[in-house]
Amino acid sequence: MLGGHVSILGGVSLAPERARAVTCDCMQIFSKNQMQWKSKPVDLDEAGLFSANSEEFAIRETVIHDSYLINLASPDKALLKQSREAFLDEMVRAKHLGVRNLIFHPGAHMGAGEQAGLKRISESMNWARSEFGSGDVCMVLEITAGQGSVLGYSFDQLARIISMLDDQKNAGVCFDTCHAYASGYDIKTKDGYENTFDMFDELIGLEYLKAFHVNDSKSDMGSHIDRHEQIGKGRIGLEGFRDLMNDKRFSKLPMVLETPLGEKGYKKELKALRGLIRK
């Protein structure tokens, strides 16, 4: 189930047609302008049209990525409050759009230290769950490259966050190939790929895997530098995605591109990835 992150210019209801035009089976969207704290609530008529268009254009699943402004690990009380309220709003928006999985970067500790940061992320998630209620929306932590003070760059850190949640059933993980590679996980070689997901299963559990971001990496393995590249043009290389494309365990999970050319490059990149799949 391959797709990409598509624009919501003109309204979320236009995204499914835009995704189908570049051969997406699934898609990722922002539910609002990702660089603004506040926005109008989801229009329920627009939400209904979004659902109808998703069916018409055969988009099998949509995931939402939250705003880049949100930092659920912030030691600054005012920013933390603002982040939590904005994250709760993202959950409400996802519910109105009928989207199950809300993907987000765990957060950055900003000098407060990793332990304090991880604890603050889980507390923020617990607060949001308490305010939102159970079910409907799954909070999906994205593995990061670990640049600066950004947290969530290891399976151990993600497992620790999940272990502190009151509602672990409605939490999950998004595996970003660029971020994982940059944080030190060898997904490029066959042995490395197998070891990576054995480790994921042991520390977190494969049942927590909800989505993939499929991106090549401009940076070396273990560099902790977050720089996405077009599929086949980065350090992972096209062949580095063959094992993922043929892993039957993940055949029903959405795999979305977030590569530099965006929608202009998706058709070519999706064709290349589909070409790796064994018939």
C-alpha positions as CSV (number, residue, x, y, z in Angstrom):
1,M,0.0,0.0,0.0
2,L,2.2,2.8,-1.4
3,G,1.5,6.5,-1.5
4,G,2.8,9.9,-0.5
5,H,2.2,13.1,1.4
6,V,-0.1,15.3,-0.6
7,S,-1.2,18.9,-0.4
8,I,-4.6,20.0,1.0
9,L,-4.5,23.2,-1.0
10,G,-8.1,24.2,-1.6
11,G,-9.5,21.9,1.1
12,V,-8.8,18.4,2.4
13,S,-11.6,17.0,0.1
14,L,-9.3,17.6,-2.9
15,A,-6.4,15.5,-1.6
16,P,-7.7,12.1,-2.6
17,E,-8.0,13.0,-6.3
18,R,-4.5,14.7,-6.1
19,A,-3.1,11.5,-4.6
20,R,-4.7,9.2,-7.2
21,A,-3.3,11.4,-10.0
22,V,0.2,10.4,-8.9
23,T,-0.7,6.7,-8.5
24,C,-1.1,6.7,-4.7
25,D,-2.9,3.8,-3.0
26,C,-2.7,5.6,0.4
27,M,-1.8,9.1,1.4
28,Q,-0.6,11.4,4.3
29,I,-1.9,14.9,4.8
30,F,-1.8,17.8,7.2
31,S,-5.3,18.5,8.5
32,K,-4.5,22.2,8.5
33,N,-1.6,24.7,7.8
34,Q,1.3,22.9,9.7
35,M,3.1,26.2,10.4
36,Q,0.3,27.9,12.2
37,W,-0.9,27.2,15.8
38,K,-4.6,27.9,15.2
39,S,-7.0,27.2,12.4
40,K,-10.7,26.9,11.8
41,P,-12.4,23.7,13.0
42,V,-12.9,20.9,10.4
43,D,-16.0,21.7,8.3
44,L,-18.2,18.6,8.6
45,D,-19.5,18.9,5.0
46,E,-15.9,19.1,3.8
47,A,-15.1,16.0,6.0
48,G,-18.0,14.1,4.3
49,L,-16.8,15.1,0.9
50,F,-13.2,14.0,1.9
51,S,-14.6,10.6,2.9
52,A,-16.6,10.2,-0.4
53,N,-13.7,11.3,-2.5
54,S,-11.3,8.9,-0.7
55,E,-13.7,6.1,-1.7
56,E,-14.2,7.4,-5.3
57,F,-10.4,7.7,-5.9
58,A,-9.6,4.4,-4.2
59,I,-7.4,5.8,-1.5
60,R,-7.3,2.8,0.9
61,E,-6.0,4.6,3.9
62,T,-5.1,8.2,5.0
63,V,-2.8,9.1,7.9
64,I,-2.4,12.6,9.3
65,H,0.9,14.3,10.3
66,D,0.5,16.9,13.0
67,S,2.0,20.4,13.0
68,Y,5.7,20.8,13.1
69,L,5.3,23.5,15.8
70,I,4.2,21.1,18.5
71,N,6.8,20.0,21.1
72,L,5.3,17.6,23.6
73,A,8.7,17.4,25.4
74,S,9.2,21.2,25.9
75,P,10.5,22.3,29.3
76,D,8.9,25.7,28.8
77,K,5.6,25.6,30.5
78,A,3.8,28.0,28.2
79,L,5.1,26.3,25.0
80,L,4.2,22.9,26.5
81,K,0.6,24.0,27.3
82,Q,0.3,25.4,23.8
83,S,1.7,22.2,22.3
84,R,-0.6,20.0,24.3
85,E,-3.7,22.0,23.3
86,A,-2.6,22.0,19.6
87,F,-2.0,18.2,19.7
88,L,-5.5,17.7,21.2
89,D,-6.9,19.8,18.4
90,E,-5.1,17.5,15.9
91,M,-6.7,14.5,17.5
92,V,-10.2,16.1,17.2
93,R,-9.5,17.0,13.6
94,A,-8.4,13.4,12.8
95,K,-11.6,12.1,14.4
96,H,-13.8,14.4,12.3
97,L,-12.0,13.3,9.2
98,G,-12.4,9.7,10.1
99,V,-8.6,9.1,10.2
100,R,-7.4,6.6,12.7
101,N,-3.6,7.2,12.8
102,L,-2.2,10.6,13.8
103,I,1.6,10.7,13.3
104,F,3.8,13.1,15.2
105,H,7.4,13.7,16.2
106,P,7.8,12.9,19.9
107,G,9.6,16.2,20.8
108,A,12.8,17.8,21.8
109,H,14.1,18.1,25.4
110,M,15.7,21.5,24.7
111,G,18.5,20.9,27.2
112,A,16.4,19.5,30.0
113,G,17.8,16.0,29.4
114,E,16.6,12.8,27.7
115,Q,14.9,11.3,30.8
116,A,12.9,14.4,31.6
117,G,12.0,14.8,28.0
118,L,10.7,11.2,27.6
119,K,8.7,11.5,30.7
120,R,7.2,14.8,29.5
121,I,6.2,13.3,26.2
122,S,4.3,10.4,27.9
123,E,2.7,12.8,30.3
124,S,1.6,15.0,27.4
125,M,0.1,12.0,25.6
126,N,-1.6,10.9,28.7
127,W,-3.1,14.4,29.1
128,A,-4.3,14.4,25.5
129,R,-5.9,11.0,25.8
130,S,-7.6,11.9,29.0
131,E,-9.1,15.1,27.4
132,F,-10.0,13.3,24.2
133,G,-11.4,10.1,25.5
134,S,-10.6,6.5,24.5
135,G,-10.5,5.0,21.0
136,D,-11.0,6.5,17.5
137,V,-7.6,8.1,17.1
138,C,-4.3,6.3,17.6
139,M,-1.3,8.4,18.6
140,V,1.6,7.3,16.4
141,L,5.1,8.2,17.5
142,E,7.5,8.7,14.6
143,I,11.1,7.5,14.9
144,T,13.5,10.4,14.4
145,A,17.1,10.9,13.3
146,G,18.0,12.3,16.7
147,Q,19.3,15.6,15.5
148,G,20.0,18.2,18.2
149,S,17.9,17.4,21.3
150,V,15.2,15.6,19.4
151,L,14.0,12.4,21.1
152,G,12.5,9.2,19.8
153,Y,15.6,8.2,17.7
154,S,15.9,4.7,19.2
155,F,13.6,1.7,19.7
156,D,14.5,1.8,23.4
157,Q,13.3,5.5,23.7
158,L,10.0,4.8,21.9
159,A,9.4,1.7,24.0
160,R,10.0,3.7,27.2
161,I,7.5,6.4,26.1
162,I,4.9,3.7,25.3
163,S,5.5,1.9,28.6
164,M,4.5,5.1,30.5
165,L,1.2,5.5,28.7
166,D,-2.1,4.9,30.4
167,D,-3.6,3.8,27.1
168,Q,-1.1,1.7,25.2
169,K,-3.7,0.1,23.0
170,N,-4.2,3.4,21.1
171,A,-0.6,4.2,20.6
172,G,1.8,3.1,17.8
173,V,5.0,3.8,15.9
174,C,5.7,5.2,12.4
175,F,8.9,3.8,10.9
176,D,10.7,6.5,8.8
177,T,13.4,4.8,6.7
178,C,15.5,8.0,6.4
179,H,15.3,8.7,10.1
180,A,16.0,5.1,11.2
181,Y,19.0,4.9,8.9
182,A,20.4,8.2,10.1
183,S,19.9,7.2,13.7
184,G,22.0,4.1,13.1
185,Y,19.7,1.2,12.0
186,D,21.1,-0.7,9.0
187,I,18.0,-1.3,6.9
188,K,20.1,-1.3,3.6
189,T,21.5,-4.8,3.8
190,K,19.5,-8.0,4.2
191,D,21.1,-9.0,7.5
192,G,20.8,-5.4,8.8
193,Y,17.1,-5.3,7.8
194,E,16.3,-8.5,9.5
195,N,18.2,-7.6,12.7
196,T,16.5,-4.1,12.7
197,F,13.0,-5.6,12.8
198,D,13.9,-8.4,15.1
199,M,15.1,-5.7,17.5
200,F,11.9,-3.6,16.9
201,D,9.8,-6.7,17.7
202,E,11.8,-7.5,20.9
203,L,11.8,-3.9,22.3
204,I,8.5,-2.5,21.1
205,G,6.5,-5.2,19.4
206,L,5.6,-5.4,15.7
207,E,1.9,-4.9,16.6
208,Y,2.7,-1.3,17.4
209,L,3.9,-0.6,13.8
210,K,1.1,1.4,12.2
211,A,2.7,3.2,9.2
212,F,6.0,3.8,7.2
213,H,7.5,6.9,5.8
214,V,9.5,5.7,2.9
215,N,12.4,8.1,2.2
216,D,16.0,7.8,1.0
217,S,18.6,9.6,3.1
218,K,21.1,12.3,2.0
219,S,23.1,11.5,5.2
220,D,25.2,8.6,6.2
221,M,24.0,5.8,8.6
222,G,24.4,6.9,12.2
223,S,24.9,10.6,11.2
224,H,21.8,11.8,13.1
225,I,21.2,14.3,10.3
226,D,17.6,14.4,9.1
227,R,17.8,15.0,5.3
228,H,15.3,13.2,3.0
229,E,16.3,12.3,-0.5
230,Q,14.5,10.9,-3.5
231,I,14.2,7.1,-3.6
232,G,17.3,5.6,-5.2
233,K,19.3,8.8,-5.1
234,G,20.5,8.7,-1.4
235,R,22.6,6.6,0.9
236,I,20.1,3.8,1.2
237,G,19.7,3.4,-2.6
238,L,16.9,1.7,-4.5
239,E,18.1,-1.8,-3.7
240,G,18.0,-0.9,0.0
241,F,14.2,-0.8,-0.2
242,R,13.8,-4.3,-1.7
243,D,13.4,-6.1,1.6
244,L,10.8,-3.7,2.9
245,M,8.8,-3.9,-0.4
246,N,8.7,-7.7,-0.1
247,D,8.0,-8.0,3.6
248,K,4.6,-9.6,3.8
249,R,4.2,-8.7,7.5
250,F,3.8,-5.0,6.4
251,S,1.7,-5.5,3.3
252,K,-1.4,-3.9,4.8
253,L,0.4,-0.9,6.4
254,P,0.4,2.5,4.6
255,M,3.8,3.4,3.2
256,V,4.1,7.1,2.3
257,L,6.8,9.1,0.5
258,E,7.9,12.4,1.9
259,T,10.7,13.0,-0.6
260,P,12.0,16.4,-1.8
261,L,10.2,16.7,-5.1
262,G,6.9,15.9,-3.5
263,E,4.0,15.2,-5.8
264,K,6.2,16.1,-8.9
265,G,8.4,13.0,-8.2
266,Y,5.9,10.5,-6.6
267,K,4.8,8.8,-9.8
268,K,8.3,7.9,-10.9
269,E,9.4,7.0,-7.3
270,L,6.3,4.8,-6.7
271,K,6.9,3.0,-10.0
272,A,10.5,2.3,-8.9
273,L,9.4,0.9,-5.6
274,R,6.7,-1.2,-7.1
275,G,9.3,-2.6,-9.5
276,L,11.1,-4.1,-6.5
277,I,8.1,-6.2,-5.6
278,R,8.4,-9.9,-6.4
279,K,5.4,-11.2,-8.4
